[in-house]
Amino acid sequence: MIYRLANGDTPVVLDFGGYRGIKYMIVSRHEYPCSYIGVGVELMGTVSEYCHGGATYSAGHVPGFEEVTRGTHWIGWDYAHYGDYIAFMPGHGGKRWATEELIAEVWAVIDRVKEAMGDDA
């Protein structure tokens, strides 16, 4: 993840794939990253409980990537909370997330979602 001021730039996909049968997408909004998993809205509470800072997004596509994400419901969260580095607030410091750390976080949320679903696959 490379942090910088967005200046209206298009978000960049850091990773897009599937884990344990659930699609995910990790996006750099340049100023901070966001993660999304493709699960039903009924899992919003479960995702919110286990993701970083709580779920902040729920819709039928990932914003900025409608063409490749329509047809799946996505729940997402951002890394722009107290303790996170945000490019437009550099004086506050905070954690700068590496892409590998974001992937590990998404996979951990998916593991918890699968557990809540009673799915060991």
Phi, psi and omega per residue, in radians:
M1 nan 2.193 3.087
I2 -1.910 2.107 -3.111
Y3 -1.589 2.364 3.044
R4 -2.914 2.926 3.071
L5 -1.215 2.360 -3.028
A6 -1.267 -0.700 -3.109
N7 0.910 0.633 3.115
G8 1.387 0.101 -3.129
D9 -1.148 2.617 3.081
T10 -1.146 2.395 3.076
P11 -1.049 2.765 -3.099
V12 -2.101 2.355 3.086
V13 -1.335 2.155 3.065
L14 -1.560 -0.612 3.086
D15 -2.801 2.514 -3.127
F16 -2.584 2.136 -3.111
G17 -3.060 -2.674 3.123
G18 -2.407 2.601 3.092
Y19 -2.504 2.179 3.141
R20 0.946 0.608 3.080
G21 1.451 0.105 3.130
I22 -2.027 2.238 3.103
K23 -1.243 2.600 3.031
Y24 -2.539 2.764 3.086
M25 -2.514 2.344 3.062
I26 -2.072 2.215 -2.986
V27 -2.168 2.403 2.956
S28 -1.599 2.078 3.016
R29 -1.600 0.264 3.130
H30 1.316 -0.848 -3.118
E31 -1.440 -0.426 3.102
Y32 -2.913 2.749 3.108
P33 -1.575 2.806 3.040
C34 -2.369 2.573 3.091
S35 -2.155 2.593 -3.115
Y36 -2.442 2.490 2.993
I37 -2.214 2.550 -3.083
G38 -1.597 1.538 3.099
V39 -2.400 2.852 -3.116
G40 -1.137 2.692 -3.120
V41 -1.034 -0.466 -3.135
E42 -1.128 -0.259 3.118
L43 -1.684 0.146 -3.122
M44 -0.956 -0.804 -3.122
G45 -1.102 -0.731 3.129
T46 -1.137 -0.824 3.126
V47 -1.063 -0.800 -3.092
S48 -1.064 -0.613 3.140
E49 -1.159 -0.592 -2.995
Y50 -1.880 -0.237 -3.110
C51 -1.514 2.886 -3.114
H52 -1.128 1.988 3.059
G53 1.333 0.004 -3.124
G54 1.579 2.633 -3.133
A55 -1.177 2.403 -3.125
T56 -2.181 0.060 -3.059
Y57 -2.594 2.458 3.083
S58 -2.710 1.993 -3.124
A59 -2.907 3.090 -3.103
G60 -1.503 0.326 3.083
H61 -2.938 2.881 3.024
V62 -1.627 2.214 -3.080
P63 -1.042 2.248 -3.112
G64 1.646 -0.196 -3.093
F65 -2.344 0.668 -3.075
E66 -0.973 -0.718 -3.057
E67 -1.045 -0.622 -3.058
V68 -1.783 -0.066 -3.084
T69 -2.098 -0.093 3.098
R70 -1.090 2.635 3.111
G71 1.676 -0.082 3.085
T72 -2.279 2.472 3.023
H73 -1.484 2.333 -3.075
W74 -2.077 2.383 3.010
I75 -2.028 2.305 -3.049
G76 -2.344 2.928 3.104
W77 -2.602 2.758 -3.112
D78 -2.018 2.928 3.110
Y79 -2.034 0.970 -3.138
A80 -2.270 0.902 -3.110
H81 -1.990 2.992 3.042
Y82 -0.924 2.264 -3.108
G83 1.661 -0.177 3.067
D84 -1.744 2.553 3.029
Y85 -1.330 2.355 3.083
I86 -2.268 2.180 -2.992
A87 -1.044 -0.556 -3.134
F88 -1.461 0.036 3.071
M89 -2.340 0.930 -3.015
P90 -1.066 -0.460 -3.133
G91 -1.187 -0.255 3.141
H92 -1.482 -0.140 -3.136
G93 1.158 -2.516 3.101
G94 1.839 2.972 -3.089
K95 -1.276 2.279 2.980
R96 -1.706 2.087 -3.058
W97 -1.479 2.277 3.012
A98 -1.476 2.613 -3.138
T99 -0.963 -0.709 -3.134
E100 -1.086 -0.636 3.102
E101 -1.192 -0.681 3.118
L102 -1.123 -0.739 3.104
I103 -1.065 -0.799 3.127
A104 -1.048 -0.707 3.118
E105 -1.116 -0.788 3.136
V106 -1.081 -0.793 3.140
W107 -1.096 -0.645 3.101
A108 -1.137 -0.691 3.082
V109 -1.135 -0.769 3.111
I110 -1.067 -0.727 3.078
D111 -0.979 -0.774 -3.123
R112 -1.200 -0.658 3.099
V113 -1.112 -0.799 3.133
K114 -1.075 -0.695 3.094
E115 -1.075 -0.796 3.134
A116 -1.119 -0.530 3.120
M117 -1.398 -0.146 -3.083
G118 1.272 0.462 -3.085
D119 -1.902 1.945 -3.126
D120 -1.557 -0.053 -3.088
A121 -1.239 nan nan
